[in-house]
Amino acid sequence: QVNLVESGGGSVQAGGSLRLSCARSGNGRYSNNSFCMGWFRQAPGKERERVAVISRGGGSTYYADSVKGRFAISRDNTENTLYLQMNNLTPDDTAMYYCAARWIDCYPGNWRWDLEYNYWGQGTQVTVSS
């Protein structure tokens, strides 16, 4: 069993910053670098959107066009934690943010967007006011 718990959400004004964290716990057989991990978000009435993805070792990252240059995904595999630094937030960033993990690695040439993620957190709410 792999458990993911997000934290760090909150309410900020446009132009502000937040740092989300996703702590992994559960089966100690698997180290954190066993998983490709990502951040997703879903706003009310909208489909879930892939925000950022990071490879097992952290060497490859992907960002949605809507967040490029403003968000940064990172991971600390020694602490089993995934991060999302969000800067220059806008009201369009308002959503529930989820972290997710999958077994198949992700990197340029092998992003495999067709694959489902195996594990999901419960989400943390981010609200940006204008």
C-alpha positions as CSV (number, residue, x, y, z in Angstrom):
1,Q,0.0,0.0,0.0
2,V,1.3,3.5,-0.9
3,N,-0.2,6.5,0.8
4,L,0.2,10.0,-0.5
5,V,-0.7,13.0,1.6
6,E,-0.7,16.5,0.3
7,S,-0.3,19.7,2.3
8,G,0.5,23.3,1.8
9,G,-2.6,24.6,0.1
10,G,-4.4,27.7,1.2
11,S,-5.7,31.1,0.1
12,V,-3.5,33.7,-1.4
13,Q,-3.9,36.8,-3.4
14,A,-2.9,37.0,-7.1
15,G,0.8,37.3,-7.5
16,G,1.5,35.3,-4.3
17,S,3.2,32.0,-3.8
18,L,2.5,28.6,-2.2
19,R,4.6,25.5,-1.8
20,L,2.7,22.2,-1.9
21,S,4.2,19.0,-0.4
22,C,3.2,15.4,-0.9
23,A,4.5,12.9,1.6
24,R,4.6,9.3,0.7
25,S,4.2,6.6,3.3
26,G,3.2,3.0,3.3
27,N,5.0,-0.1,2.1
28,G,8.6,0.3,3.0
29,R,9.7,-2.2,0.4
30,Y,9.7,0.5,-2.3
31,S,11.9,3.6,-2.2
32,N,10.6,6.9,-3.4
33,N,12.6,6.7,-6.6
34,S,10.5,3.7,-7.6
35,F,7.8,6.1,-8.8
36,C,7.2,8.7,-11.5
37,M,5.3,11.4,-9.7
38,G,3.1,14.3,-10.7
39,W,0.8,17.1,-9.7
40,F,-2.6,17.4,-11.1
41,R,-5.4,19.8,-10.4
42,Q,-9.2,20.0,-10.9
43,A,-11.3,23.1,-10.7
44,P,-15.1,22.9,-10.1
45,G,-16.8,22.1,-13.4
46,K,-13.6,21.4,-15.2
47,E,-11.7,18.3,-16.2
48,R,-8.6,17.2,-14.3
49,E,-5.4,18.8,-15.6
50,R,-1.9,17.5,-15.5
51,V,0.2,20.3,-14.0
52,A,3.7,18.9,-13.7
53,V,5.5,15.6,-13.7
54,I,8.9,14.4,-12.6
55,S,10.8,11.3,-13.3
56,R,11.9,8.8,-10.7
57,G,15.3,10.2,-10.2
58,G,14.2,13.8,-10.6
59,G,16.2,14.5,-13.8
60,S,13.3,15.0,-16.1
61,T,10.3,17.3,-15.7
62,Y,7.3,18.3,-17.6
63,Y,5.0,21.3,-17.2
64,A,1.7,22.2,-18.6
65,D,1.9,25.3,-20.7
66,S,-0.3,27.2,-18.3
67,V,2.2,26.9,-15.5
68,K,5.6,27.0,-17.3
69,G,7.9,29.6,-15.8
70,R,5.8,29.9,-12.7
71,F,5.7,26.5,-11.1
72,A,8.5,24.1,-10.2
73,I,8.2,20.5,-9.4
74,S,10.9,18.8,-7.3
75,R,11.4,15.7,-5.1
76,D,13.5,14.6,-2.2
77,N,13.7,10.9,-2.5
78,T,15.5,10.6,0.8
79,E,12.5,12.2,2.5
80,N,9.9,10.5,0.3
81,T,8.4,13.9,-0.5
82,L,7.3,15.6,-3.7
83,Y,7.0,19.4,-3.9
84,L,5.4,22.0,-6.1
85,Q,6.6,25.5,-5.8
86,M,4.0,27.9,-7.2
87,N,4.8,31.5,-7.9
88,N,3.0,34.4,-9.4
89,L,-0.4,32.7,-8.8
90,T,-3.5,33.8,-10.7
91,P,-7.2,33.1,-10.0
92,D,-7.0,30.6,-12.9
93,D,-4.8,28.4,-10.6
94,T,-7.6,28.0,-8.2
95,A,-8.3,24.2,-7.9
96,M,-7.9,21.1,-5.8
97,Y,-4.4,19.9,-6.3
98,Y,-3.5,16.2,-6.2
99,C,-0.3,14.4,-6.2
100,A,0.0,11.0,-7.8
101,A,2.5,8.2,-8.3
102,R,2.9,5.5,-10.9
103,W,5.4,2.6,-11.4
104,I,6.3,3.3,-15.0
105,D,9.0,6.0,-15.2
106,C,8.4,9.2,-17.1
107,Y,10.9,11.1,-19.2
108,P,11.2,12.7,-22.7
109,G,10.2,10.0,-25.2
110,N,8.4,8.0,-22.6
111,W,6.0,10.3,-20.9
112,R,3.2,7.8,-21.6
113,W,0.3,10.1,-21.0
114,D,-1.9,7.1,-21.8
115,L,-1.0,5.4,-18.5
116,E,-3.0,5.8,-15.4
117,Y,-1.4,6.7,-12.1
118,N,-1.5,3.9,-9.6
119,Y,-1.8,6.0,-6.4
120,W,-3.4,9.3,-5.6
121,G,-3.6,11.6,-2.6
122,Q,-6.7,13.2,-1.2
123,G,-5.9,16.7,-2.5
124,T,-5.2,20.1,-1.1
125,Q,-7.2,23.2,-2.0
126,V,-5.5,26.2,-3.5
127,T,-7.6,29.4,-3.8
128,V,-6.2,32.5,-5.5
129,S,-8.2,35.8,-5.2
130,S,-7.8,38.7,-7.5
